[in-house]
Amino acid sequence: MVSLLVADDHTLIREALCALLEKNQRFDVIAQASDGEQVLEILKTQRPDVIIMDISMPKVDGVEALKRLKGWAQCPPVLVLTANAGDNTVRAALDAGAKGFVPKNAAGDELEFAINSILKGQTYLSPAITDQMLSRGANNSNGVNPMAVLTKREVEILKLLADGKTNKEIGKILFISSRTVDTHRSNILKKLKAKNNQELVKISVQAGLVSF
């Protein structure tokens, strides 16, 4: 059983989210909060496996709460679930310590996948957010985003490679063969002019695909 703390200042949305999560018998919502201040108070007495938190909340918002939690020992990983998915918000949340970022219009299956990913120690960034950041980056007047040369599938594989996944694991996630993954990886290396996976990770972090 995975215990969850859900924080959102909109009561109806928060309760609907909790009901959705608890339909999955693996999830147990042990506490709810309406702002970051309540999250911090709850964590003094309870320790959920994952915190699901909005960004735009009164008193102490999500980013500020993340910053305060950063210094806590054994702090549960935080998955941001918000309607405010602008580039600056995404980067601010990841820089503050969020382990995942999912828009509120995401499907329930993606939310479950995101929770499972961060429980494994991975960073999860919704493909919808990734596409948005890459699209804006490609049109940035400061220069051409290196990711713009990649296909959508190559971006998916690059992110999984940066998260430490093997070709076999990526194949299972994307329902393709490990040989196909290796072909995509070779193409990604060529397009980004990288020599190995370590350089791909560095490029991914710089582009905002992953954050450590």
C-alpha positions in Angstrom: 0.0 0.0 0.0 1.3 3.4 -1.0 0.4 6.2 1.4 -0.3 9.6 0.0 -0.7 13.2 1.2 -2.7 15.3 -1.2 -2.5 19.1 -1.1 -4.8 21.5 -3.1 -6.6 24.6 -2.0 -9.7 23.7 -4.1 -11.7 21.4 -1.9 -13.8 19.8 -4.6 -10.8 19.1 -6.8 -8.8 17.7 -3.9 -11.6 15.4 -2.8 -12.2 14.3 -6.4 -8.5 13.5 -6.8 -8.5 11.6 -3.5 -11.5 9.5 -4.6 -9.8 8.8 -8.0 -6.6 7.7 -6.3 -8.3 5.5 -3.8 -10.1 3.6 -6.6 -6.7 2.0 -7.0 -6.4 -0.4 -4.1 -2.6 0.2 -4.0 -3.1 3.9 -2.9 -4.2 5.2 0.5 -4.7 8.9 1.1 -3.7 9.3 4.7 -4.0 13.1 4.8 -5.2 16.2 2.9 -4.0 19.8 3.0 -5.3 23.1 1.6 -2.0 24.9 1.5 1.8 24.4 2.0 1.7 25.4 5.6 -0.7 22.5 6.4 1.6 20.2 4.5 4.5 21.1 6.7 2.4 20.7 9.8 1.1 17.2 8.7 4.6 16.0 8.0 5.6 16.7 11.6 3.4 13.7 12.7 2.9 11.7 9.5 5.2 10.4 6.8 3.4 9.5 3.6 5.3 7.7 0.8 4.4 10.4 -1.7 3.2 14.0 -1.6 0.9 15.2 -4.4 0.8 18.9 -4.3 -0.5 21.9 -6.3 1.7 24.9 -6.9 -0.8 27.8 -6.6 -2.0 27.7 -2.9 -2.5 30.4 -0.3 -0.2 31.2 2.7 2.7 28.9 1.7 2.6 28.0 -2.0 3.9 24.8 -3.5 7.3 26.1 -4.5 7.9 27.6 -1.1 6.8 24.4 0.6 9.2 22.5 -1.6 12.1 24.8 -0.6 11.3 24.3 3.1 11.1 20.6 2.7 14.5 20.4 0.9 16.3 20.5 4.2 14.2 17.8 5.9 15.8 14.4 6.5 14.0 11.6 4.7 11.4 13.9 3.1 8.9 12.0 0.9 9.2 12.7 -2.8 6.8 15.4 -4.2 4.7 15.1 -7.3 3.4 18.4 -8.5 -0.1 18.3 -10.0 -1.2 21.7 -11.2 -3.0 23.7 -13.8 -0.2 26.2 -13.8 2.2 24.5 -16.2 4.3 27.4 -17.5 8.0 26.9 -18.2 9.0 29.0 -15.3 6.7 27.2 -12.9 8.0 23.8 -14.0 11.6 24.8 -13.6 11.0 26.5 -10.3 9.3 23.4 -8.9 12.0 21.0 -10.2 14.8 23.3 -8.9 13.0 23.4 -5.5 13.1 19.6 -5.3 9.9 18.2 -7.0 10.4 14.7 -8.3 7.6 14.9 -10.8 5.4 17.4 -12.7 2.0 16.5 -14.1 -0.8 18.8 -15.5 -4.2 18.6 -13.9 -5.7 17.5 -17.2 -3.6 14.3 -17.3 -5.3 10.9 -17.4 -5.5 8.8 -14.3 -3.1 6.2 -15.9 -0.4 8.9 -16.3 -0.9 10.0 -12.7 -0.4 6.4 -11.5 2.7 6.0 -13.7 4.1 9.2 -12.4 3.7 8.1 -8.8 5.2 4.7 -9.5 8.2 6.4 -11.3 9.1 8.7 -8.4 8.7 5.9 -5.9 11.5 4.1 -7.9 13.7 7.2 -7.5 13.1 8.6 -11.0 12.1 12.0 -12.1 8.9 12.2 -14.0 8.0 15.1 -16.4 4.7 14.7 -18.3 5.2 14.4 -22.1 2.6 17.2 -22.4 5.0 19.4 -20.4 8.0 18.2 -22.3 6.4 19.0 -25.6 5.4 22.4 -24.4 8.9 23.3 -23.2 10.6 22.0 -26.4 8.1 23.9 -28.6 8.8 27.2 -26.8 12.5 26.5 -26.6 12.6 25.9 -30.4 11.1 29.3 -31.0 13.3 31.1 -28.4 15.1 34.0 -30.0 18.2 33.2 -28.0 19.0 30.3 -30.3 17.8 27.0 -31.6 16.9 24.4 -29.0 19.0 21.3 -29.6 16.0 19.1 -28.8 14.1 20.6 -31.8 16.0 18.1 -34.1 14.5 15.1 -32.3 11.2 13.4 -33.1 8.6 13.0 -30.4 9.6 9.3 -30.0 13.3 10.2 -29.7 12.5 12.8 -27.0 10.6 10.1 -25.0 13.5 7.7 -25.3 16.1 10.4 -24.4 14.2 11.2 -21.2 14.0 7.5 -20.2 17.8 7.1 -21.0 18.5 10.2 -18.8 16.4 8.6 -16.0 18.8 5.6 -16.1 16.6 3.2 -17.9 18.2 0.4 -19.9 17.3 -0.4 -23.6 15.3 -3.4 -22.4 13.4 -1.4 -19.8 12.6 1.4 -22.3 11.4 -1.2 -24.8 8.9 -2.6 -22.2 7.6 0.9 -21.3 7.2 2.0 -24.9 6.2 -1.5 -26.2 9.0 -1.7 -28.8 12.0 -4.0 -29.1 15.3 -3.2 -27.4 16.9 -3.3 -30.8 14.6 -0.5 -31.9 15.5 1.4 -28.8 19.2 1.0 -29.6 18.5 2.3 -33.1 16.8 5.4 -31.8 19.6 5.9 -29.2 22.2 5.9 -32.0 20.2 8.4 -34.0 19.8 10.6 -30.9 23.6 10.5 -30.3 24.2 11.6 -33.9 21.7 14.4 -33.9 22.8 15.8 -30.6 26.5 15.2 -31.4 26.9 13.3 -28.1 29.5 10.6 -27.4 27.7 8.6 -24.7 24.8 8.4 -22.3 26.5 10.7 -19.8 26.5 13.5 -22.4 22.9 12.8 -23.2 22.0 13.2 -19.5 23.8 16.6 -19.4 22.0 17.8 -22.5 18.6 16.6 -21.0 19.2 18.5 -17.8 20.1 21.7 -19.7 17.0 21.3 -21.8 14.8 20.9 -18.7 13.8 17.3 -19.6 15.0 16.0 -16.2 16.3 17.6 -13.0 18.5 16.1 -10.3 
